Amino acid sequence: MNQLLPATLNSAASGLLRCNLRQAIGNAQPVILLADQVEQIGLAGLQVLLAARKAAGDARVEFRIDQPSDAMVNMVKLSGLDVLLEPAEEGASA
């Protein structure tokens, strides 16, 4: 699954993303998220990404976030979730 993340990844945008990620991971599809357009990301968005990263690791499915925007990098670091920006090793949990 290749997906472009929205400019604003908040609780409103997180629901559809969560469903898409669950489906891809359930079908053992690699998850590659393009994040260069993200301008704002809230805690709900970070939670969805972190849960998906863990689920992908547990399912031995590739998960990575490509080209994170500066705004996304800053929010991820501020929240202490730097692990999100590291490619998940198949079979490794977050």
PyMOL Python script that loads the backbone (N, CA, C, O; Angstrom):
from pymol import cmd

cmd.read_pdbstr("""\
ATOM      1  N   MET A   1       0.846  -1.170   0.000  1.00  0.00           N
ATOM      2  CA  MET A   1       0.000   0.000   0.000  1.00  0.00           C
ATOM      3  C   MET A   1       0.888   1.229   0.000  1.00  0.00           C
ATOM      4  O   MET A   1       1.691   1.419   0.914  1.00  0.00           O
ATOM      5  N   ASN A   2       0.755   2.035  -0.985  1.00  0.00           N
ATOM      6  CA  ASN A   2       1.410   3.338  -1.027  1.00  0.00           C
ATOM      7  C   ASN A   2       0.332   4.382  -0.828  1.00  0.00           C
ATOM      8  O   ASN A   2      -0.672   4.388  -1.541  1.00  0.00           O
ATOM      9  N   GLN A   3       0.532   5.268   0.142  1.00  0.00           N
ATOM     10  CA  GLN A   3      -0.486   6.280   0.399  1.00  0.00           C
ATOM     11  C   GLN A   3       0.164   7.605   0.730  1.00  0.00           C
ATOM     12  O   GLN A   3       1.136   7.670   1.482  1.00  0.00           O
ATOM     13  N   LEU A   4      -0.389   8.659   0.157  1.00  0.00           N
ATOM     14  CA  LEU A   4       0.010  10.022   0.460  1.00  0.00           C
ATOM     15  C   LEU A   4      -0.748  10.462   1.702  1.00  0.00           C
ATOM     16  O   LEU A   4      -1.977  10.407   1.736  1.00  0.00           O
ATOM     17  N   LEU A   5      -0.018  10.897   2.721  1.00  0.00           N
ATOM     18  CA  LEU A   5      -0.684  11.385   3.926  1.00  0.00           C
ATOM     19  C   LEU A   5      -1.231  12.786   3.664  1.00  0.00           C
ATOM     20  O   LEU A   5      -0.630  13.556   2.915  1.00  0.00           O
ATOM     21  N   PRO A   6      -2.375  13.123   4.281  1.00  0.00           N
ATOM     22  CA  PRO A   6      -2.972  14.439   4.052  1.00  0.00           C
ATOM     23  C   PRO A   6      -2.167  15.557   4.714  1.00  0.00           C
ATOM     24  O   PRO A   6      -1.339  15.305   5.589  1.00  0.00           O
ATOM     25  N   ALA A   7      -2.417  16.781   4.290  1.00  0.00           N
ATOM     26  CA  ALA A   7      -1.729  17.940   4.864  1.00  0.00           C
ATOM     27  C   ALA A   7      -2.031  18.065   6.353  1.00  0.00           C
ATOM     28  O   ALA A   7      -1.153  18.423   7.139  1.00  0.00           O
ATOM     29  N   THR A   8      -3.258  17.774   6.737  1.00  0.00           N
ATOM     30  CA  THR A   8      -3.654  17.816   8.145  1.00  0.00           C
ATOM     31  C   THR A   8      -4.063  16.415   8.571  1.00  0.00           C
ATOM     32  O   THR A   8      -5.063  15.871   8.103  1.00  0.00           O
ATOM     33  N   LEU A   9      -3.275  15.850   9.461  1.00  0.00           N
ATOM     34  CA  LEU A   9      -3.553  14.498   9.954  1.00  0.00           C
ATOM     35  C   LEU A   9      -3.992  14.621  11.409  1.00  0.00           C
ATOM     36  O   LEU A   9      -3.190  14.506  12.337  1.00  0.00           O
ATOM     37  N   ASN A  10      -5.291  14.858  11.578  1.00  0.00           N
ATOM     38  CA  ASN A  10      -5.878  15.033  12.900  1.00  0.00           C
ATOM     39  C   ASN A  10      -6.885  13.913  13.145  1.00  0.00           C
ATOM     40  O   ASN A  10      -6.924  12.933  12.401  1.00  0.00           O
ATOM     41  N   SER A  11      -7.693  14.060  14.184  1.00  0.00           N
ATOM     42  CA  SER A  11      -8.639  12.987  14.500  1.00  0.00           C
ATOM     43  C   SER A  11      -9.650  12.777  13.377  1.00  0.00           C
ATOM     44  O   SER A  11     -10.074  11.646  13.137  1.00  0.00           O
ATOM     45  N   ALA A  12     -10.039  13.837  12.692  1.00  0.00           N
ATOM     46  CA  ALA A  12     -10.996  13.696  11.588  1.00  0.00           C
ATOM     47  C   ALA A  12     -10.410  12.887  10.435  1.00  0.00           C
ATOM     48  O   ALA A  12     -11.110  12.076   9.830  1.00  0.00           O
ATOM     49  N   ALA A  13      -9.150  13.097  10.131  1.00  0.00           N
ATOM     50  CA  ALA A  13      -8.505  12.398   9.011  1.00  0.00           C
ATOM     51  C   ALA A  13      -7.994  11.017   9.404  1.00  0.00           C
ATOM     52  O   ALA A  13      -7.719  10.187   8.538  1.00  0.00           O
ATOM     53  N   SER A  14      -7.867  10.773  10.684  1.00  0.00           N
ATOM     54  CA  SER A  14      -7.255   9.527  11.149  1.00  0.00           C
ATOM     55  C   SER A  14      -8.129   8.297  10.958  1.00  0.00           C
ATOM     56  O   SER A  14      -7.611   7.194  10.788  1.00  0.00           O
ATOM     57  N   GLY A  15      -9.451   8.469  10.982  1.00  0.00           N
ATOM     58  CA  GLY A  15     -10.348   7.318  10.875  1.00  0.00           C
ATOM     59  C   GLY A  15     -10.187   6.555   9.579  1.00  0.00           C
ATOM     60  O   GLY A  15     -10.037   5.333   9.591  1.00  0.00           O
ATOM     61  N   LEU A  16     -10.215   7.258   8.467  1.00  0.00           N
ATOM     62  CA  LEU A  16     -10.056   6.607   7.165  1.00  0.00           C
ATOM     63  C   LEU A  16      -8.663   6.001   7.030  1.00  0.00           C
ATOM     64  O   LEU A  16      -8.506   4.895   6.513  1.00  0.00           O
ATOM     65  N   LEU A  17      -7.662   6.728   7.495  1.00  0.00           N
ATOM     66  CA  LEU A  17      -6.293   6.207   7.430  1.00  0.00           C
ATOM     67  C   LEU A  17      -6.182   4.916   8.233  1.00  0.00           C
ATOM     68  O   LEU A  17      -5.577   3.947   7.774  1.00  0.00           O
ATOM     69  N   ARG A  18      -6.763   4.902   9.424  1.00  0.00           N
ATOM     70  CA  ARG A  18      -6.724   3.706  10.275  1.00  0.00           C
ATOM     71  C   ARG A  18      -7.325   2.508   9.543  1.00  0.00           C
ATOM     72  O   ARG A  18      -6.753   1.418   9.560  1.00  0.00           O
ATOM     73  N   CYS A  19      -8.465   2.706   8.907  1.00  0.00           N
ATOM     74  CA  CYS A  19      -9.117   1.611   8.162  1.00  0.00           C
ATOM     75  C   CYS A  19      -8.242   1.118   7.019  1.00  0.00           C
ATOM     76  O   CYS A  19      -8.090  -0.089   6.828  1.00  0.00           O
ATOM     77  N   ASN A  20      -7.671   2.038   6.266  1.00  0.00           N
ATOM     78  CA  ASN A  20      -6.804   1.660   5.145  1.00  0.00           C
ATOM     79  C   ASN A  20      -5.567   0.901   5.617  1.00  0.00           C
ATOM     80  O   ASN A  20      -5.150  -0.073   4.990  1.00  0.00           O
ATOM     81  N   LEU A  21      -4.987   1.351   6.719  1.00  0.00           N
ATOM     82  CA  LEU A  21      -3.793   0.687   7.246  1.00  0.00           C
ATOM     83  C   LEU A  21      -4.127  -0.714   7.752  1.00  0.00           C
ATOM     84  O   LEU A  21      -3.390  -1.663   7.485  1.00  0.00           O
ATOM     85  N   ARG A  22      -5.227  -0.844   8.476  1.00  0.00           N
ATOM     86  CA  ARG A  22      -5.634  -2.169   8.972  1.00  0.00           C
ATOM     87  C   ARG A  22      -5.848  -3.149   7.824  1.00  0.00           C
ATOM     88  O   ARG A  22      -5.420  -4.301   7.887  1.00  0.00           O
ATOM     89  N   GLN A  23      -6.512  -2.675   6.780  1.00  0.00           N
ATOM     90  CA  GLN A  23      -6.776  -3.543   5.632  1.00  0.00           C
ATOM     91  C   GLN A  23      -5.474  -3.966   4.967  1.00  0.00           C
ATOM     92  O   GLN A  23      -5.294  -5.143   4.655  1.00  0.00           O
ATOM     93  N   ALA A  24      -4.571  -3.030   4.748  1.00  0.00           N
ATOM     94  CA  ALA A  24      -3.299  -3.353   4.093  1.00  0.00           C
ATOM     95  C   ALA A  24      -2.487  -4.337   4.926  1.00  0.00           C
ATOM     96  O   ALA A  24      -1.960  -5.316   4.397  1.00  0.00           O
ATOM     97  N   ILE A  25      -2.387  -4.082   6.214  1.00  0.00           N
ATOM     98  CA  ILE A  25      -1.609  -4.962   7.087  1.00  0.00           C
ATOM     99  C   ILE A  25      -2.276  -6.334   7.173  1.00  0.00           C
ATOM    100  O   ILE A  25      -1.594  -7.358   7.166  1.00  0.00           O
ATOM    101  N   GLY A  26      -3.606  -6.354   7.253  1.00  0.00           N
ATOM    102  CA  GLY A  26      -4.338  -7.624   7.271  1.00  0.00           C
ATOM    103  C   GLY A  26      -4.126  -8.446   6.017  1.00  0.00           C
ATOM    104  O   GLY A  26      -4.175  -9.676   6.057  1.00  0.00           O
ATOM    105  N   ASN A  27      -3.891  -7.771   4.903  1.00  0.00           N
ATOM    106  CA  ASN A  27      -3.625  -8.450   3.628  1.00  0.00           C
ATOM    107  C   ASN A  27      -2.133  -8.645   3.378  1.00  0.00           C
ATOM    108  O   ASN A  27      -1.728  -9.030   2.281  1.00  0.00           O
ATOM    109  N   ALA A  28      -1.322  -8.381   4.390  1.00  0.00           N
ATOM    110  CA  ALA A  28       0.139  -8.543   4.323  1.00  0.00           C
ATOM    111  C   ALA A  28       0.774  -7.700   3.220  1.00  0.00           C
ATOM    112  O   ALA A  28       1.763  -8.106   2.610  1.00  0.00           O
ATOM    113  N   GLN A  29       0.198  -6.524   2.970  1.00  0.00           N
ATOM    114  CA  GLN A  29       0.772  -5.607   1.987  1.00  0.00           C
ATOM    115  C   GLN A  29       1.757  -4.678   2.685  1.00  0.00           C
ATOM    116  O   GLN A  29       1.458  -4.167   3.764  1.00  0.00           O
ATOM    117  N   PRO A  30       2.923  -4.450   2.093  1.00  0.00           N
ATOM    118  CA  PRO A  30       3.843  -3.458   2.658  1.00  0.00           C
ATOM    119  C   PRO A  30       3.154  -2.095   2.731  1.00  0.00           C
ATOM    120  O   PRO A  30       2.373  -1.739   1.849  1.00  0.00           O
ATOM    121  N   VAL A  31       3.447  -1.346   3.773  1.00  0.00           N
ATOM    122  CA  VAL A  31       2.847  -0.025   3.972  1.00  0.00           C
ATOM    123  C   VAL A  31       3.933   1.031   3.802  1.00  0.00           C
ATOM    124  O   VAL A  31       4.876   1.102   4.590  1.00  0.00           O
ATOM    125  N   ILE A  32       3.787   1.848   2.767  1.00  0.00           N
ATOM    126  CA  ILE A  32       4.708   2.950   2.508  1.00  0.00           C
ATOM    127  C   ILE A  32       3.876   4.221   2.464  1.00  0.00           C
ATOM    128  O   ILE A  32       3.020   4.392   1.597  1.00  0.00           O
ATOM    129  N   LEU A  33       4.143   5.109   3.415  1.00  0.00           N
ATOM    130  CA  LEU A  33       3.387   6.348   3.531  1.00  0.00           C
ATOM    131  C   LEU A  33       4.263   7.516   3.106  1.00  0.00           C
ATOM    132  O   LEU A  33       5.367   7.689   3.623  1.00  0.00           O
ATOM    133  N   LEU A  34       3.781   8.309   2.175  1.00  0.00           N
ATOM    134  CA  LEU A  34       4.498   9.489   1.709  1.00  0.00           C
ATOM    135  C   LEU A  34       4.016  10.672   2.541  1.00  0.00           C
ATOM    136  O   LEU A  34       2.830  11.000   2.532  1.00  0.00           O
ATOM    137  N   ALA A  35       4.935  11.308   3.259  1.00  0.00           N
ATOM    138  CA  ALA A  35       4.551  12.315   4.248  1.00  0.00           C
ATOM    139  C   ALA A  35       5.077  13.712   3.943  1.00  0.00           C
ATOM    140  O   ALA A  35       5.133  14.555   4.838  1.00  0.00           O
ATOM    141  N   ASP A  36       5.458  13.968   2.710  1.00  0.00           N
ATOM    142  CA  ASP A  36       6.055  15.270   2.398  1.00  0.00           C
ATOM    143  C   ASP A  36       5.050  16.416   2.381  1.00  0.00           C
ATOM    144  O   ASP A  36       5.453  17.578   2.394  1.00  0.00           O
ATOM    145  N   GLN A  37       3.755  16.120   2.353  1.00  0.00           N
ATOM    146  CA  GLN A  37       2.727  17.171   2.323  1.00  0.00           C
ATOM    147  C   GLN A  37       2.137  17.471   3.704  1.00  0.00           C
ATOM    148  O   GLN A  37       1.299  18.364   3.835  1.00  0.00           O
ATOM    149  N   VAL A  38       2.565  16.737   4.730  1.00  0.00           N
ATOM    150  CA  VAL A  38       2.000  16.922   6.071  1.00  0.00           C
ATOM    151  C   VAL A  38       2.423  18.285   6.623  1.00  0.00           C
ATOM    152  O   VAL A  38       3.611  18.584   6.743  1.00  0.00           O
ATOM    153  N   GLU A  39       1.422  19.100   6.956  1.00  0.00           N
ATOM    154  CA  GLU A  39       1.667  20.415   7.553  1.00  0.00           C
ATOM    155  C   GLU A  39       1.341  20.418   9.041  1.00  0.00           C
ATOM    156  O   GLU A  39       1.969  21.130   9.825  1.00  0.00           O
ATOM    157  N   GLN A  40       0.347  19.611   9.420  1.00  0.00           N
ATOM    158  CA  GLN A  40      -0.055  19.486  10.816  1.00  0.00           C
ATOM    159  C   GLN A  40      -0.357  18.027  11.103  1.00  0.00           C
ATOM    160  O   GLN A  40      -0.993  17.334  10.308  1.00  0.00           O
ATOM    161  N   ILE A  41       0.117  17.576  12.263  1.00  0.00           N
ATOM    162  CA  ILE A  41      -0.223  16.218  12.686  1.00  0.00           C
ATOM    163  C   ILE A  41      -0.511  16.266  14.174  1.00  0.00           C
ATOM    164  O   ILE A  41       0.305  16.735  14.966  1.00  0.00           O
ATOM    165  N   GLY A  42      -1.677  15.775  14.537  1.00  0.00           N
ATOM    166  CA  GLY A  42      -2.089  15.776  15.932  1.00  0.00           C
ATOM    167  C   GLY A  42      -1.786  14.448  16.602  1.00  0.00           C
ATOM    168  O   GLY A  42      -1.285  13.511  15.982  1.00  0.00           O
ATOM    169  N   LEU A  43      -2.104  14.399  17.879  1.00  0.00           N
ATOM    170  CA  LEU A  43      -1.839  13.172  18.633  1.00  0.00           C
ATOM    171  C   LEU A  43      -2.625  11.987  18.089  1.00  0.00           C
ATOM    172  O   LEU A  43      -2.134  10.858  18.111  1.00  0.00           O
ATOM    173  N   ALA A  44      -3.840  12.229  17.602  1.00  0.00           N
ATOM    174  CA  ALA A  44      -4.627  11.127  17.028  1.00  0.00           C
ATOM    175  C   ALA A  44      -3.920  10.546  15.809  1.00  0.00           C
ATOM    176  O   ALA A  44      -3.873   9.328  15.640  1.00  0.00           O
ATOM    177  N   GLY A  45      -3.376  11.404  14.968  1.00  0.00           N
ATOM    178  CA  GLY A  45      -2.635  10.939  13.793  1.00  0.00           C
ATOM    179  C   GLY A  45      -1.392  10.160  14.183  1.00  0.00           C
ATOM    180  O   GLY A  45      -1.094   9.117  13.601  1.00  0.00           O
ATOM    181  N   LEU A  46      -0.668  10.672  15.172  1.00  0.00           N
ATOM    182  CA  LEU A  46       0.528   9.970  15.644  1.00  0.00           C
ATOM    183  C   LEU A  46       0.163   8.610  16.234  1.00  0.00           C
ATOM    184  O   LEU A  46       0.871   7.625  16.025  1.00  0.00           O
ATOM    185  N   GLN A  47      -0.942   8.565  16.969  1.00  0.00           N
ATOM    186  CA  GLN A  47      -1.378   7.305  17.573  1.00  0.00           C
ATOM    187  C   GLN A  47      -1.708   6.267  16.500  1.00  0.00           C
ATOM    188  O   GLN A  47      -1.337   5.101  16.629  1.00  0.00           O
ATOM    189  N   VAL A  48      -2.398   6.685  15.451  1.00  0.00           N
ATOM    190  CA  VAL A  48      -2.741   5.768  14.359  1.00  0.00           C
ATOM    191  C   VAL A  48      -1.471   5.234  13.704  1.00  0.00           C
ATOM    192  O   VAL A  48      -1.365   4.037  13.436  1.00  0.00           O
ATOM    193  N   LEU A  49      -0.516   6.111  13.449  1.00  0.00           N
ATOM    194  CA  LEU A  49       0.733   5.686  12.808  1.00  0.00           C
ATOM    195  C   LEU A  49       1.528   4.745  13.704  1.00  0.00           C
ATOM    196  O   LEU A  49       2.078   3.751  13.229  1.00  0.00           O
ATOM    197  N   LEU A  50       1.592   5.051  14.991  1.00  0.00           N
ATOM    198  CA  LEU A  50       2.336   4.197  15.916  1.00  0.00           C
ATOM    199  C   LEU A  50       1.681   2.820  16.039  1.00  0.00           C
ATOM    200  O   LEU A  50       2.372   1.801  16.043  1.00  0.00           O
ATOM    201  N   ALA A  51       0.352   2.789  16.140  1.00  0.00           N
ATOM    202  CA  ALA A  51      -0.357   1.503  16.231  1.00  0.00           C
ATOM    203  C   ALA A  51      -0.174   0.691  14.951  1.00  0.00           C
ATOM    204  O   ALA A  51      -0.004  -0.527  15.004  1.00  0.00           O
ATOM    205  N   ALA A  52      -0.209   1.364  13.807  1.00  0.00           N
ATOM    206  CA  ALA A  52      -0.020   0.661  12.533  1.00  0.00           C
ATOM    207  C   ALA A  52       1.395   0.119  12.422  1.00  0.00           C
ATOM    208  O   ALA A  52       1.602  -0.987  11.922  1.00  0.00           O
ATOM    209  N   ARG A  53       2.369   0.891  12.884  1.00  0.00           N
ATOM    210  CA  ARG A  53       3.764   0.429  12.846  1.00  0.00           C
ATOM    211  C   ARG A  53       3.922  -0.839  13.689  1.00  0.00           C
ATOM    212  O   ARG A  53       4.581  -1.792  13.275  1.00  0.00           O
ATOM    213  N   LYS A  54       3.310  -0.836  14.876  1.00  0.00           N
ATOM    214  CA  LYS A  54       3.396  -2.012  15.741  1.00  0.00           C
ATOM    215  C   LYS A  54       2.681  -3.207  15.112  1.00  0.00           C
ATOM    216  O   LYS A  54       3.208  -4.319  15.112  1.00  0.00           O
ATOM    217  N   ALA A  55       1.480  -2.978  14.577  1.00  0.00           N
ATOM    218  CA  ALA A  55       0.722  -4.064  13.941  1.00  0.00           C
ATOM    219  C   ALA A  55       1.486  -4.631  12.752  1.00  0.00           C
ATOM    220  O   ALA A  55       1.504  -5.844  12.543  1.00  0.00           O
ATOM    221  N   ALA A  56       2.112  -3.763  11.978  1.00  0.00           N
ATOM    222  CA  ALA A  56       2.898  -4.225  10.826  1.00  0.00           C
ATOM    223  C   ALA A  56       4.082  -5.069  11.288  1.00  0.00           C
ATOM    224  O   ALA A  56       4.381  -6.106  10.695  1.00  0.00           O
ATOM    225  N   GLY A  57       4.749  -4.623  12.341  1.00  0.00           N
ATOM    226  CA  GLY A  57       5.867  -5.399  12.872  1.00  0.00           C
ATOM    227  C   GLY A  57       5.419  -6.761  13.367  1.00  0.00           C
ATOM    228  O   GLY A  57       6.067  -7.773  13.102  1.00  0.00           O
ATOM    229  N   ASP A  58       4.305  -6.780  14.089  1.00  0.00           N
ATOM    230  CA  ASP A  58       3.772  -8.050  14.598  1.00  0.00           C
ATOM    231  C   ASP A  58       3.377  -8.992  13.464  1.00  0.00           C
ATOM    232  O   ASP A  58       3.502 -10.210  13.585  1.00  0.00           O
ATOM    233  N   ALA A  59       2.895  -8.413  12.355  1.00  0.00           N
ATOM    234  CA  ALA A  59       2.459  -9.212  11.201  1.00  0.00           C
ATOM    235  C   ALA A  59       3.594  -9.472  10.213  1.00  0.00           C
ATOM    236  O   ALA A  59       3.390 -10.106   9.178  1.00  0.00           O
ATOM    237  N   ARG A  60       4.787  -8.981  10.537  1.00  0.00           N
ATOM    238  CA  ARG A  60       5.956  -9.132   9.663  1.00  0.00           C
ATOM    239  C   ARG A  60       5.721  -8.495   8.292  1.00  0.00           C
ATOM    240  O   ARG A  60       6.040  -9.065   7.249  1.00  0.00           O
ATOM    241  N   VAL A  61       5.150  -7.293   8.339  1.00  0.00           N
ATOM    242  CA  VAL A  61       4.856  -6.522   7.132  1.00  0.00           C
ATOM    243  C   VAL A  61       5.696  -5.246   7.171  1.00  0.00           C
ATOM    244  O   VAL A  61       5.810  -4.600   8.212  1.00  0.00           O
ATOM    245  N   GLU A  62       6.272  -4.895   6.044  1.00  0.00           N
ATOM    246  CA  GLU A  62       7.076  -3.673   5.971  1.00  0.00           C
ATOM    247  C   GLU A  62       6.202  -2.450   6.245  1.00  0.00           C
ATOM    248  O   GLU A  62       5.074  -2.357   5.761  1.00  0.00           O
ATOM    249  N   PHE A  63       6.743  -1.511   7.032  1.00  0.00           N
ATOM    250  CA  PHE A  63       6.071  -0.243   7.317  1.00  0.00           C
ATOM    251  C   PHE A  63       7.124   0.843   7.325  1.00  0.00           C
ATOM    252  O   PHE A  63       8.131   0.747   8.026  1.00  0.00           O
ATOM    253  N   ARG A  64       6.878   1.889   6.529  1.00  0.00           N
ATOM    254  CA  ARG A  64       7.807   3.017   6.578  1.00  0.00           C
ATOM    255  C   ARG A  64       7.110   4.299   6.158  1.00  0.00           C
ATOM    256  O   ARG A  64       6.129   4.295   5.414  1.00  0.00           O
ATOM    257  N   ILE A  65       7.658   5.393   6.665  1.00  0.00           N
ATOM    258  CA  ILE A  65       7.183   6.727   6.319  1.00  0.00           C
ATOM    259  C   ILE A  65       8.281   7.376   5.503  1.00  0.00           C
ATOM    260  O   ILE A  65       9.386   7.592   5.999  1.00  0.00           O
ATOM    261  N   ASP A  66       7.978   7.687   4.249  1.00  0.00           N
ATOM    262  CA  ASP A  66       8.954   8.281   3.336  1.00  0.00           C
ATOM    263  C   ASP A  66       8.790   9.787   3.270  1.00  0.00           C
ATOM    264  O   ASP A  66       7.676  10.305   3.346  1.00  0.00           O
ATOM    265  N   GLN A  67       9.886  10.473   3.131  1.00  0.00           N
ATOM    266  CA  GLN A  67       9.947  11.913   2.912  1.00  0.00           C
ATOM    267  C   GLN A  67       9.093  12.709   3.899  1.00  0.00           C
ATOM    268  O   GLN A  67       8.255  13.506   3.475  1.00  0.00           O
ATOM    269  N   PRO A  68       9.285  12.511   5.200  1.00  0.00           N
ATOM    270  CA  PRO A  68       8.485  13.285   6.154  1.00  0.00           C
ATOM    271  C   PRO A  68       8.793  14.777   6.032  1.00  0.00           C
ATOM    272  O   PRO A  68       9.950  15.175   5.895  1.00  0.00           O
ATOM    273  N   SER A  69       7.749  15.587   6.084  1.00  0.00           N
ATOM    274  CA  SER A  69       7.920  17.038   6.025  1.00  0.00           C
ATOM    275  C   SER A  69       8.612  17.521   7.299  1.00  0.00           C
ATOM    276  O   SER A  69       8.670  16.801   8.296  1.00  0.00           O
ATOM    277  N   ASP A  70       9.127  18.730   7.254  1.00  0.00           N
ATOM    278  CA  ASP A  70       9.744  19.315   8.447  1.00  0.00           C
ATOM    279  C   ASP A  70       8.738  19.399   9.590  1.00  0.00           C
ATOM    280  O   ASP A  70       9.082  19.142  10.744  1.00  0.00           O
ATOM    281  N   ALA A  71       7.496  19.758   9.269  1.00  0.00           N
ATOM    282  CA  ALA A  71       6.458  19.859  10.299  1.00  0.00           C
ATOM    283  C   ALA A  71       6.223  18.508  10.969  1.00  0.00           C
ATOM    284  O   ALA A  71       6.056  18.437  12.186  1.00  0.00           O
ATOM    285  N   MET A  72       6.209  17.449  10.184  1.00  0.00           N
ATOM    286  CA  MET A  72       5.999  16.120  10.751  1.00  0.00           C
ATOM    287  C   MET A  72       7.196  15.704  11.600  1.00  0.00           C
ATOM    288  O   MET A  72       7.027  15.185  12.703  1.00  0.00           O
ATOM    289  N   VAL A  73       8.388  15.926  11.094  1.00  0.00           N
ATOM    290  CA  VAL A  73       9.595  15.579  11.848  1.00  0.00           C
ATOM    291  C   VAL A  73       9.597  16.304  13.189  1.00  0.00           C
ATOM    292  O   VAL A  73       9.898  15.700  14.218  1.00  0.00           O
ATOM    293  N   ASN A  74       9.267  17.586  13.186  1.00  0.00           N
ATOM    294  CA  ASN A  74       9.260  18.369  14.423  1.00  0.00           C
ATOM    295  C   ASN A  74       8.246  17.832  15.422  1.00  0.00           C
ATOM    296  O   ASN A  74       8.559  17.715  16.607  1.00  0.00           O
ATOM    297  N   MET A  75       7.048  17.505  14.976  1.00  0.00           N
ATOM    298  CA  MET A  75       6.018  16.994  15.885  1.00  0.00           C
ATOM    299  C   MET A  75       6.375  15.610  16.409  1.00  0.00           C
ATOM    300  O   MET A  75       6.150  15.310  17.581  1.00  0.00           O
ATOM    301  N   VAL A  76       6.922  14.780  15.558  1.00  0.00           N
ATOM    302  CA  VAL A  76       7.330  13.440  15.983  1.00  0.00           C
ATOM    303  C   VAL A  76       8.416  13.540  17.053  1.00  0.00           C
ATOM    304  O   VAL A  76       8.364  12.835  18.060  1.00  0.00           O
ATOM    305  N   LYS A  77       9.386  14.405  16.837  1.00  0.00           N
ATOM    306  CA  LYS A  77      10.463  14.571  17.825  1.00  0.00           C
ATOM    307  C   LYS A  77       9.936  15.181  19.116  1.00  0.00           C
ATOM    308  O   LYS A  77      10.316  14.756  20.208  1.00  0.00           O
ATOM    309  N   LEU A  78       9.062  16.176  18.994  1.00  0.00           N
ATOM    310  CA  LEU A  78       8.486  16.824  20.168  1.00  0.00           C
ATOM    311  C   LEU A  78       7.720  15.823  21.028  1.00  0.00           C
ATOM    312  O   LEU A  78       7.746  15.908  22.256  1.00  0.00           O
ATOM    313  N   SER A  79       7.048  14.888  20.392  1.00  0.00           N
ATOM    314  CA  SER A  79       6.259  13.890  21.115  1.00  0.00           C
ATOM    315  C   SER A  79       7.099  12.708  21.605  1.00  0.00           C
ATOM    316  O   SER A  79       6.598  11.851  22.332  1.00  0.00           O
ATOM    317  N   GLY A  80       8.365  12.661  21.212  1.00  0.00           N
ATOM    318  CA  GLY A  80       9.232  11.567  21.637  1.00  0.00           C
ATOM    319  C   GLY A  80       9.004  10.275  20.874  1.00  0.00           C
ATOM    320  O   GLY A  80       9.370   9.199  21.348  1.00  0.00           O
ATOM    321  N   LEU A  81       8.402  10.371  19.698  1.00  0.00           N
ATOM    322  CA  LEU A  81       8.089   9.177  18.906  1.00  0.00           C
ATOM    323  C   LEU A  81       8.990   9.058  17.683  1.00  0.00           C
ATOM    324  O   LEU A  81       8.533   8.685  16.603  1.00  0.00           O
ATOM    325  N   ASP A  82      10.256   9.370  17.853  1.00  0.00           N
ATOM    326  CA  ASP A  82      11.216   9.322  16.745  1.00  0.00           C
ATOM    327  C   ASP A  82      11.213   7.972  16.037  1.00  0.00           C
ATOM    328  O   ASP A  82      11.550   7.889  14.856  1.00  0.00           O
ATOM    329  N   VAL A  83      10.838   6.925  16.747  1.00  0.00           N
ATOM    330  CA  VAL A  83      10.822   5.580  16.170  1.00  0.00           C
ATOM    331  C   VAL A  83       9.919   5.520  14.937  1.00  0.00           C
ATOM    332  O   VAL A  83      10.134   4.690  14.055  1.00  0.00           O
ATOM    333  N   LEU A  84       8.914   6.390  14.870  1.00  0.00           N
ATOM    334  CA  LEU A  84       8.012   6.398  13.713  1.00  0.00           C
ATOM    335  C   LEU A  84       8.746   6.668  12.413  1.00  0.00           C
ATOM    336  O   LEU A  84       8.335   6.187  11.358  1.00  0.00           O
ATOM    337  N   LEU A  85       9.820   7.427  12.475  1.00  0.00           N
ATOM    338  CA  LEU A  85      10.528   7.810  11.257  1.00  0.00           C
ATOM    339  C   LEU A  85      11.581   6.792  10.850  1.00  0.00           C
ATOM    340  O   LEU A  85      12.219   6.933   9.807  1.00  0.00           O
ATOM    341  N   GLU A  86      11.761   5.767  11.674  1.00  0.00           N
ATOM    342  CA  GLU A  86      12.699   4.699  11.338  1.00  0.00           C
ATOM    343  C   GLU A  86      11.923   3.584  10.638  1.00  0.00           C
ATOM    344  O   GLU A  86      10.821   3.241  11.063  1.00  0.00           O
ATOM    345  N   PRO A  87      12.482   3.020   9.578  1.00  0.00           N
ATOM    346  CA  PRO A  87      11.788   1.894   8.930  1.00  0.00           C
ATOM    347  C   PRO A  87      11.604   0.757   9.929  1.00  0.00           C
ATOM    348  O   PRO A  87      12.532   0.408  10.658  1.00  0.00           O
ATOM    349  N   ALA A  88      10.424   0.192   9.961  1.00  0.00           N
ATOM    350  CA  ALA A  88      10.154  -0.932  10.859  1.00  0.00           C
ATOM    351  C   ALA A  88      10.720  -2.196  10.245  1.00  0.00           C
ATOM    352  O   ALA A  88      10.482  -2.497   9.075  1.00  0.00           O
ATOM    353  N   GLU A  89      11.464  -2.923  11.039  1.00  0.00           N
ATOM    354  CA  GLU A  89      11.965  -4.213  10.572  1.00  0.00           C
ATOM    355  C   GLU A  89      10.820  -5.202  10.644  1.00  0.00           C
ATOM    356  O   GLU A  89      10.039  -5.204  11.595  1.00  0.00           O
ATOM    357  N   GLU A  90      10.733  -6.035   9.634  1.00  0.00           N
ATOM    358  CA  GLU A  90       9.677  -7.034   9.638  1.00  0.00           C
ATOM    359  C   GLU A  90       9.848  -7.924  10.856  1.00  0.00           C
ATOM    360  O   GLU A  90      10.925  -8.462  11.109  1.00  0.00           O
ATOM    361  N   GLY A  91       8.762  -8.067  11.604  1.00  0.00           N
ATOM    362  CA  GLY A  91       8.796  -8.896  12.796  1.00  0.00           C
ATOM    363  C   GLY A  91       9.209  -8.153  14.041  1.00  0.00           C
ATOM    364  O   GLY A  91       9.302  -8.755  15.111  1.00  0.00           O
ATOM    365  N   ALA A  92       9.466  -6.834  13.932  1.00  0.00           N
ATOM    366  CA  ALA A  92       9.864  -6.041  15.089  1.00  0.00           C
ATOM    367  C   ALA A  92       8.709  -5.151  15.510  1.00  0.00           C
ATOM    368  O   ALA A  92       8.062  -4.530  14.666  1.00  0.00           O
ATOM    369  N   SER A  93       8.449  -5.086  16.796  1.00  0.00           N
ATOM    370  CA  SER A  93       7.384  -4.227  17.306  1.00  0.00           C
ATOM    371  C   SER A  93       7.925  -2.841  17.568  1.00  0.00           C
ATOM    372  O   SER A  93       9.131  -2.650  17.724  1.00  0.00           O
ATOM    373  N   ALA A  94       7.015  -1.863  17.616  1.00  0.00           N
ATOM    374  CA  ALA A  94       7.401  -0.470  17.888  1.00  0.00           C
ATOM    375  C   ALA A  94       7.788  -0.303  19.333  1.00  0.00           C
ATOM    376  O   ALA A  94       8.143   0.798  19.754  1.00  0.00           O
TER     377      ALA A  94
END
""", "prot")
cmd.dss("prot")
cmd.show_as("cartoon", "prot")
cmd.util.cbc("prot")
cmd.orient("prot")
